[in-house]
Amino acid sequence: MPREVGFLLVVLALGLLGRNHLVWTAALILLGIRLLGLDFLYPVLDRFGVRVGLTLLVVAIMVPFVAGTIRFEGLWSTLTAPPGLLAALSGAVAAYLGRLGVEGMRAHPEIAVGLVVGSILGASLLRGVPTGPLIAAGATALLLQALGLER
């Protein structure tokens, strides 16, 4: 059995054991691509997958505004209350770390291994949601810089 298939089977098992549908669904999709011989999709997913995924995430976050679930009345008072201010600050920091993460993975592609393993373990064993690899990469880039390990 090729290593790639074995890796995907391990990820699939971790996702199933951890009851994390995001992890096992991703593993099944990649396993299907591999078993169906659609390897030409890997470069496309590699190049555009994060951008498409982030775009879909932003669309999903904006849906309540256009669907009317979130009302515009009182929006300012919500944003200026302590929870709203903290959420806005956290969102800004997360976006900044995400940008650093994209840059950090370009500069240090080897950190992708740790990010993937950490995300899979966190999602599968800690019942987390693997939405933070870019933020984790940004935090890693900051730590590498702070520790003087930046190339």
Contacts in CASP RR format, 6 or more apart in sequence:
PFRMAT RR
TARGET T0000
AUTHOR 0000-0000-0000
METHOD contacts of the structure
MODEL  1
MPREVGFLLVVLALGLLGRNHLVWTAALILLGIRLLGLDFLYPVLDRFGV
RVGLTLLVVAIMVPFVAGTIRFEGLWSTLTAPPGLLAALSGAVAAYLGRL
GVEGMRAHPEIAVGLVVGSILGASLLRGVPTGPLIAAGATALLLQALGLE
R
4 34 0 8 1.000
5 31 0 8 1.000
5 34 0 8 1.000
5 35 0 8 1.000
8 27 0 8 1.000
8 30 0 8 1.000
8 31 0 8 1.000
8 34 0 8 1.000
9 27 0 8 1.000
9 31 0 8 1.000
11 23 0 8 1.000
11 24 0 8 1.000
11 26 0 8 1.000
11 27 0 8 1.000
11 120 0 8 1.000
12 24 0 8 1.000
12 27 0 8 1.000
12 28 0 8 1.000
12 31 0 8 1.000
14 20 0 8 1.000
14 23 0 8 1.000
14 120 0 8 1.000
14 121 0 8 1.000
14 124 0 8 1.000
14 125 0 8 1.000
15 21 0 8 1.000
15 23 0 8 1.000
15 24 0 8 1.000
15 27 0 8 1.000
15 120 0 8 1.000
15 123 0 8 1.000
15 124 0 8 1.000
16 24 0 8 1.000
17 124 0 8 1.000
18 123 0 8 1.000
18 124 0 8 1.000
18 125 0 8 1.000
18 127 0 8 1.000
19 127 0 8 1.000
20 123 0 8 1.000
20 124 0 8 1.000
20 127 0 8 1.000
20 128 0 8 1.000
20 129 0 8 1.000
20 130 0 8 1.000
22 123 0 8 1.000
22 129 0 8 1.000
22 130 0 8 1.000
23 120 0 8 1.000
23 123 0 8 1.000
23 124 0 8 1.000
23 130 0 8 1.000
32 38 0 8 1.000
33 39 0 8 1.000
33 41 0 8 1.000
33 42 0 8 1.000
50 102 0 8 1.000
50 134 0 8 1.000
57 131 0 8 1.000
63 69 0 8 1.000
64 70 0 8 1.000
65 72 0 8 1.000
78 84 0 8 1.000
79 85 0 8 1.000
79 88 0 8 1.000
94 135 0 8 1.000
97 134 0 8 1.000
97 135 0 8 1.000
97 138 0 8 1.000
97 139 0 8 1.000
97 142 0 8 1.000
98 134 0 8 1.000
98 135 0 8 1.000
98 137 0 8 1.000
98 138 0 8 1.000
99 138 0 8 1.000
100 137 0 8 1.000
100 138 0 8 1.000
100 141 0 8 1.000
100 142 0 8 1.000
101 134 0 8 1.000
101 135 0 8 1.000
101 136 0 8 1.000
101 137 0 8 1.000
101 138 0 8 1.000
101 140 0 8 1.000
101 141 0 8 1.000
102 134 0 8 1.000
102 137 0 8 1.000
103 138 0 8 1.000
103 141 0 8 1.000
104 111 0 8 1.000
104 137 0 8 1.000
104 138 0 8 1.000
104 140 0 8 1.000
104 141 0 8 1.000
105 111 0 8 1.000
105 112 0 8 1.000
105 115 0 8 1.000
105 134 0 8 1.000
105 137 0 8 1.000
107 141 0 8 1.000
107 150 0 8 1.000
107 151 0 8 1.000
108 140 0 8 1.000
108 141 0 8 1.000
108 144 0 8 1.000
108 151 0 8 1.000
111 137 0 8 1.000
111 140 0 8 1.000
112 137 0 8 1.000
115 133 0 8 1.000
115 136 0 8 1.000
115 137 0 8 1.000
115 140 0 8 1.000
116 133 0 8 1.000
118 136 0 8 1.000
119 130 0 8 1.000
119 132 0 8 1.000
119 133 0 8 1.000
119 136 0 8 1.000
120 130 0 8 1.000
122 128 0 8 1.000
122 130 0 8 1.000
123 129 0 8 1.000
123 130 0 8 1.000
141 150 0 8 1.000
144 150 0 8 1.000
END
